[in-house]
């Protein structure tokens, strides 16, 4: 709680600064937007924390996963080096393979039946994106990375419908630009040891991945 209050105090100072001197940043947009300018401080903090987690942790872990995954499947890395045009399909395939958030929890509003299972009102339900993205009835050889997978964009890492991630296109762009630059600058990025993973059932991430970078 102390850390959250410290975070709140920081963003409140930033909010006041951007009210007086707006820039092209997100806080300026929130501080001057008709729908957000009168937001309560805790709501303001909640939105920023959501964007910090959704726009940082997930993308950062997917970037790390792209390096780790291509090393696990070096034939695919070779294909990418030979044909950088495959970056466009690398992006959805890595997001599918990694699935940066493993699941989302929901509470049943009514008794119902899903997939032959009886769900009662107020039951807690986990939607396992990780499981859906490795569904063999949808993705052939689902546990492997395939840069030529024709339906890689059918993954559910960004959710679905009205809950579809509003930052999805930004995340895809960041991953695409990363690999456009990597392929121009480096011969290869080689993983030196198995990664240390985030201790979480929710965040499918990494805390450390040692690599060796060979420049062109």
Secondary structure, DSSP 8 states (H G I E B T S, - for coil): -HHHHHHHHHHHHHHHHHHHS--SSHHHHHHH-TTTTT--HHHHHHHHHHHHIIIIIHHHHHHHHHHHHHHHTHHHHHHHHH-GGGHHHHHHHHHHHH-SB-EEEEE-SS-EEETTEEE-TT-EEEEEHHHHTT-TTTSTTTTS--TT-TTGGG--TT--GGG--TTHHHHHHHHHHHHHHHHHHEEEEEE-S--EE-S-SSB--EEE--EEEEE-
